[in-house]
Amino acid sequence: MKRYLLHTPFNIYHFEAGEWQHPLHNHTYFEIIFILRGSGVHHLNGNRFDYGYGDVFLLGPEDFHSFDIRELTEFCFIRFNEPFSRILSLSDESKGKSIIETLLHIPLQSRGSLIREKQDKAKLLNLLSVLESEYDNKQSPYYEIVRDSLMRTILIILARKLRQSDEAGQILSYSDSVESILLYVKKNIYSPSKLRIEVLAEKFNMAPNYISIFFKKQVGESIKQYITNYKFGLIEARLTYSKLTLSEIAHEFSFTDESHFCRQFKKYCGVTPTEFRKRN
């Protein structure tokens, strides 16, 4: 599967397409997809969703997708990496921080478009229009302040609609499902001891062999491979967008030491972390 990288912390990609040119792929970043015109089918993590004007999809790192376009479609993709998402959370009030972090780190594979009502679609499209206008005026000394405020507003509105759509008044109801496993993995990616198969099996009340079969059937890859891909996707983002030293990254992701981290990274990526950082 092709894997797309983001070479800036934040960008907006606005385009029209009569035919989707990209293969099934995933990312190392977050992506909010606005449908401004047209219709078709959005294939997201093995699910199929019809799309039309005003629909909004939110994808996180490792989500994989493609489109079947039925009629000429105008897309607008807002793309941002994890360090940027942390900036949005850290500079917000505690309640807003919690809402944004929850929205970005819950699995949304079975939700499709997060926005249904015409009024909400119009509201978000107006915010998008202002955001794009500011994006075209990046030389302004106020650009980042306005951009970040608009992004927080968009994300909080999406989180609010997701909360309101849940009958129990909660964002998601977790049980023995692949969504709950994905959320647990994302929350504990920095603690390898919590991601061992036997620990996962006990956590979700499944036999070790069954949880592996269940996960692979739902996601298309083993739990071990998913955890590895997700972890090294985050590490690639650290190397590309942060100034953290190799030792600091090794410590953050609980490698034994820098040498162990470098060996594992080269085994996964084919190059050393230093070579990867220079290339990106």
LINDA-V267716 format. One record per pair of residues at least 4 apart in sequence whose ideal C-beta (glycine too) atoms are under 6 Angstrom apart, sorted by the first residue. I is the first residue (numbers start at 1). J is the second residue. D is the distance in Angstrom with one decimal. If there is no record, write none. Layout:
i | j | d
I | J | D
I | J | D
This chain:
i | j | d
2 | 23 | 5.2
2 | 25 | 4.1
3 | 26 | 5.8
4 | 25 | 5.6
4 | 27 | 4.9
5 | 28 | 5.5
6 | 29 | 4.2
6 | 79 | 5.5
6 | 81 | 5.4
9 | 81 | 5.5
9 | 84 | 4.2
9 | 241 | 5.9
10 | 80 | 4.5
10 | 84 | 5.2
11 | 79 | 5.4
12 | 78 | 5.6
12 | 132 | 5.9
12 | 135 | 5.0
13 | 77 | 4.3
14 | 76 | 4.7
15 | 75 | 5.9
16 | 74 | 4.9
17 | 73 | 5.8
18 | 72 | 4.9
19 | 69 | 6.0
20 | 67 | 4.3
20 | 69 | 5.4
24 | 64 | 5.9
24 | 66 | 4.7
26 | 62 | 5.4
26 | 64 | 4.1
28 | 61 | 5.6
28 | 233 | 4.5
28 | 236 | 5.7
28 | 237 | 5.4
29 | 79 | 5.6
29 | 81 | 4.5
30 | 60 | 5.6
30 | 80 | 5.4
31 | 59 | 4.4
31 | 77 | 5.8
31 | 79 | 5.1
32 | 58 | 5.5
32 | 78 | 4.3
33 | 57 | 4.3
33 | 77 | 5.6
34 | 56 | 5.7
34 | 76 | 4.3
34 | 128 | 5.7
35 | 51 | 5.2
35 | 55 | 4.4
36 | 74 | 4.1
36 | 76 | 5.9
37 | 74 | 4.0
38 | 71 | 5.0
38 | 72 | 5.3
38 | 73 | 3.0
39 | 52 | 4.7
39 | 70 | 5.1
39 | 71 | 5.3
40 | 51 | 5.9
40 | 67 | 5.7
40 | 68 | 5.2
40 | 69 | 4.3
40 | 70 | 4.4
41 | 48 | 5.8
41 | 50 | 5.9
41 | 68 | 4.3
42 | 49 | 4.7
42 | 51 | 4.9
42 | 67 | 5.6
43 | 48 | 5.8
43 | 65 | 5.9
43 | 66 | 5.0
44 | 65 | 4.5
45 | 63 | 5.7
45 | 109 | 4.2
47 | 109 | 5.9
49 | 112 | 3.9
51 | 55 | 4.7
54 | 121 | 3.1
55 | 113 | 3.8
56 | 113 | 5.8
56 | 114 | 5.3
56 | 115 | 4.6
58 | 108 | 5.8
59 | 63 | 4.2
61 | 233 | 5.3
62 | 230 | 5.2
69 | 73 | 5.1
80 | 84 | 4.2
81 | 237 | 5.3
81 | 241 | 5.8
82 | 237 | 5.6
83 | 241 | 5.2
85 | 104 | 5.6
86 | 90 | 5.8
88 | 100 | 5.8
88 | 151 | 5.8
88 | 152 | 5.6
89 | 97 | 4.5
89 | 100 | 5.0
89 | 101 | 5.3
92 | 96 | 3.8
92 | 97 | 4.8
92 | 152 | 5.8
99 | 156 | 5.5
99 | 159 | 4.7
100 | 155 | 5.1
103 | 155 | 5.8
103 | 159 | 4.1
105 | 186 | 5.2
106 | 172 | 5.5
106 | 183 | 5.8
107 | 179 | 4.2
107 | 182 | 4.3
107 | 183 | 5.6
114 | 158 | 5.2
114 | 161 | 5.8
114 | 162 | 5.8
115 | 120 | 5.0
115 | 121 | 5.4
115 | 161 | 5.9
127 | 150 | 5.9
127 | 154 | 5.5
131 | 150 | 4.6
134 | 143 | 6.0
134 | 146 | 5.0
134 | 147 | 5.6
138 | 143 | 5.1
142 | 146 | 5.6
143 | 147 | 5.9
162 | 171 | 5.6
163 | 171 | 5.3
166 | 170 | 5.4
174 | 180 | 3.9
176 | 204 | 5.4
178 | 218 | 4.0
185 | 227 | 5.9
188 | 194 | 4.3
188 | 195 | 5.9
189 | 231 | 5.6
192 | 254 | 5.3
194 | 199 | 5.7
195 | 227 | 5.5
197 | 208 | 5.1
198 | 208 | 5.6
200 | 211 | 5.9
201 | 206 | 5.1
201 | 208 | 4.3
201 | 211 | 4.8
206 | 210 | 4.9
206 | 211 | 4.1
210 | 214 | 5.8
212 | 223 | 6.0
215 | 219 | 5.7
215 | 223 | 4.7
216 | 222 | 5.3
221 | 225 | 4.5
221 | 226 | 5.5
232 | 268 | 5.0
237 | 241 | 5.7
238 | 242 | 4.9
238 | 244 | 5.6
238 | 249 | 5.2
239 | 273 | 5.8
239 | 276 | 5.5
239 | 277 | 4.5
240 | 280 | 4.4
244 | 248 | 4.3
244 | 249 | 5.2
246 | 258 | 5.1
246 | 273 | 5.4
247 | 258 | 4.7
250 | 255 | 4.2
250 | 258 | 4.8
250 | 261 | 3.6
255 | 260 | 4.8
255 | 261 | 3.9
256 | 260 | 4.1
262 | 272 | 5.7
262 | 273 | 5.8
265 | 269 | 5.7
265 | 273 | 4.9
266 | 272 | 5.2
269 | 276 | 6.0
271 | 275 | 4.1
271 | 276 | 5.1
